[in-house]
Amino acid sequence: MKLLPKTVTTEKLKTWPMVSKRGHIPIRTCISCGKRQSKIDLLRIVLNDKGYVVRDIDMKAEGRGAYVCTDISCLERLKIGNRLKRAFKREVFMEKEF
């Protein structure tokens, strides 16, 4: 079951420089389950200036980012363990309603 709708459509993907010139589709790995998927199928998360995890809807936020599946189970697994700390290489905080 998917939690979030896709934020980047296929039409928008075609305007990205790497895709439009070479037909290359970036592949990223979910930090929760380790599944490899195309960049548009994953949710990008970044840290804000206070160290809290926030969603990067446009996939253009500055700084270190990490990718996670939009499945509820993957998002729930982020709340336990050191997955976020390992991905961002620092201590991170997560709001309850993330």
Secondary structure as GFF3:
##gff-version 3
##sequence-region A 1 98
A	DSSP	alpha_helix	10	13	.	.	.	ID=ss1
A	DSSP	alpha_helix	17	22	.	.	.	ID=ss2
A	DSSP	beta_strand	27	29	.	.	.	ID=ss3
A	DSSP	beta_strand	36	38	.	.	.	ID=ss4
A	DSSP	three_ten_helix	39	41	.	.	.	ID=ss5
A	DSSP	beta_strand	43	47	.	.	.	ID=ss6
A	DSSP	beta_strand	53	55	.	.	.	ID=ss7
A	DSSP	beta_strand	65	68	.	.	.	ID=ss8
A	DSSP	alpha_helix	72	77	.	.	.	ID=ss9
A	DSSP	alpha_helix	83	88	.	.	.	ID=ss10
###
